[in-house]
């Protein structure tokens, strides 16, 4: 694969993965997101390596712009869906820590 087409491929794949993250977020399949995020991070790292030396033609630049537009829109929606879940998780963690502190302070009762 030429570097130019690899750049376009990476952006397209990033858009596909972000769309999958959105789909999973809508289904509240939170456990699947970290693995996909890892794949996205690997693509971004690869793009950082190959993109600086790449010159795309106008068609390829348009493809990359379309992919980036999809990525941005999907990321915004994923964030909108995930943030409330993170608040719930943080509240649960704080509650568990509080319970643990109380158990340590007063001992456990059976």
C-alpha positions in Angstrom: 0.0 0.0 0.0 1.4 3.4 -0.9 1.8 5.9 1.9 -0.8 8.2 0.3 -3.4 5.5 0.2 -2.4 4.3 3.6 -3.2 7.8 5.0 -6.6 7.7 3.4 -7.2 4.1 4.6 -6.2 5.1 8.2 -8.7 8.0 8.2 -11.4 5.9 6.8 -10.7 3.1 9.3 -10.7 5.7 12.1 -14.1 6.9 10.9 -15.4 3.3 10.8 -14.2 2.6 14.3 -15.6 5.8 15.7 -19.0 4.9 14.1 -18.8 1.5 15.8 -18.0 3.2 19.2 -21.1 5.4 18.7 -23.2 2.3 17.9 -21.9 0.5 21.0 -22.5 3.6 23.1 -26.1 3.8 22.0 -26.5 0.2 23.0 -24.8 0.9 26.3 -22.1 -1.7 25.6 -19.5 0.2 27.6 -17.1 -2.7 28.0 -16.4 -2.8 24.3 -15.2 0.8 24.0 -11.7 0.5 25.5 -10.6 -2.1 22.9 -11.8 0.0 20.0 -10.2 3.1 21.6 -6.9 1.2 21.6 -7.3 0.5 17.8 -8.1 4.2 17.2 -5.0 5.2 19.2 -2.8 2.9 17.1 -4.2 4.5 13.9 -3.5 8.0 15.2 0.0 7.0 16.1 0.5 5.5 12.6 -0.9 8.7 11.0 1.6 10.8 13.0 4.4 8.7 11.5 3.3 8.8 7.8 1.3 11.9 7.4 4.0 14.5 7.6 5.8 13.1 4.6 2.6 12.6 2.6 1.2 14.8 -0.2 -2.4 13.9 -1.1 -4.2 14.8 -4.3 -7.4 16.8 -4.1 -9.6 13.7 -4.2 -7.7 12.1 -1.4 -7.8 15.3 0.7 -11.6 15.4 0.2 -11.8 11.8 1.4 -9.8 12.6 4.4 -12.0 15.7 5.2 -15.1 13.6 4.9 -13.7 10.9 7.2 -12.6 13.6 9.8 -16.0 15.2 9.6 -17.6 11.8 10.4 -15.1 11.2 13.2 -15.8 14.5 14.9 -19.5 14.2 14.7 -19.4 10.6 16.1 -16.9 11.5 18.8 -19.2 14.3 20.0 -22.1 12.0 20.2 -20.1 9.3 22.0 -18.9 11.9 24.5 -22.5 13.0 25.1 -23.5 9.4 25.8 -20.5 8.4 27.9 -20.3 11.4 30.2 -23.4 10.6 32.2 -22.2 7.0 32.6 -18.8 8.3 33.9 -20.7 10.4 36.5 -22.6 7.4 37.6 -19.4 5.3 37.8 -17.6 8.1 39.8 -20.5 8.4 42.2 -20.5 4.6 42.7 -16.7 4.6 43.3 -17.1 7.4 45.8 -19.8 5.6 47.6 -17.8 2.4 47.8 -14.8 4.4 49.1 -17.0 6.0 51.8 -18.3 2.5 52.8 -14.8 1.2 53.0 -13.7 4.2 55.2 -16.7 3.6 57.5 -15.8 -0.1 57.8 -12.2 0.7 58.6 -13.3 3.3 61.2 -16.1 1.4 62.9 -15.3 -2.2 62.0 -17.6 -4.5 60.2 -20.8 -5.7 61.8 -22.3 -9.1 61.0 
